[in-house]
Amino acid sequence: MSATTTEPAAGAARTHRYWENRILVSTIIGYALFYFVRKNLSVAMPAMEHDLGISKSQLGLFLTMHGVLYGVSRFANGFLADRVSAR
């Protein structure tokens, strides 16, 4: 009787390990690809200037404000996450 009760548990553990590894590898590959294409604006900036009709200083201001806003939002979300704990 004990062999019958441990069989489903062993199968579930094997299935869990399989999906755990698959999700971990997928996450690592996705994160690596994100960082690979994340900072490619220097290549696109000349075309953006020409197509959108904006200057380098306007693009620089946009990128600076984006970085500042990103940093402030990360700080605020971190503060909020500390206040709303799982307990």
C-alpha positions in Angstrom: 0.0 0.0 0.0 2.8 2.4 0.7 4.3 2.0 -2.8 0.9 3.1 -4.3 0.8 6.2 -2.1 4.4 7.3 -2.9 4.0 6.8 -6.6 1.9 9.9 -7.2 4.1 11.9 -4.9 7.2 10.8 -6.8 5.5 11.6 -10.1 4.5 15.0 -8.9 8.0 15.8 -7.6 9.4 14.8 -11.0 6.9 17.0 -12.9 7.6 19.9 -10.5 11.4 19.6 -11.0 10.9 19.4 -14.8 8.8 22.6 -14.9 11.0 24.4 -12.3 14.1 23.8 -14.5 12.2 24.8 -17.6 10.9 28.1 -16.1 14.3 28.9 -14.6 16.1 28.5 -18.0 13.3 30.4 -19.8 13.6 33.3 -17.3 17.4 33.5 -17.6 17.2 33.5 -21.5 14.4 36.1 -21.5 16.3 38.4 -19.0 19.5 38.0 -21.1 17.7 39.0 -24.3 16.1 41.9 -22.6 19.5 43.3 -21.5 21.0 42.6 -24.9 18.5 44.8 -26.7 17.8 47.3 -23.8 20.4 50.0 -24.6 20.3 50.2 -28.4 19.1 53.8 -28.6 22.5 55.1 -29.7 22.1 53.1 -32.9 18.5 54.4 -33.4 19.0 58.0 -32.4 20.2 59.4 -35.8 17.1 57.8 -37.5 14.8 59.1 -34.8 16.2 62.6 -35.2 15.6 62.5 -38.9 12.2 60.8 -38.9 10.7 62.6 -35.9 12.3 65.9 -36.5 13.6 66.4 -33.0 17.0 67.6 -31.9 19.8 65.9 -30.0 19.1 68.0 -26.9 15.4 67.0 -27.0 16.4 63.4 -27.2 18.9 63.9 -24.4 16.3 65.6 -22.2 13.8 62.7 -22.9 16.4 60.1 -21.9 17.5 62.0 -18.8 13.9 62.4 -17.6 13.2 58.8 -18.4 16.1 57.7 -16.2 15.1 60.1 -13.3 11.5 58.9 -13.5 12.6 55.3 -13.6 14.7 55.8 -10.5 12.0 57.6 -8.6 9.5 55.0 -9.4 11.8 52.2 -8.3 12.4 54.0 -5.0 8.7 54.6 -4.5 7.8 51.0 -5.3 10.5 49.7 -3.0 9.2 51.8 -0.2 5.6 50.6 -0.9 6.7 47.0 -1.0 8.4 47.4 2.4 5.2 48.8 3.9 2.9 46.1 2.4 4.5 43.0 3.6 3.3 39.4 3.1 2.6 39.0 6.8 
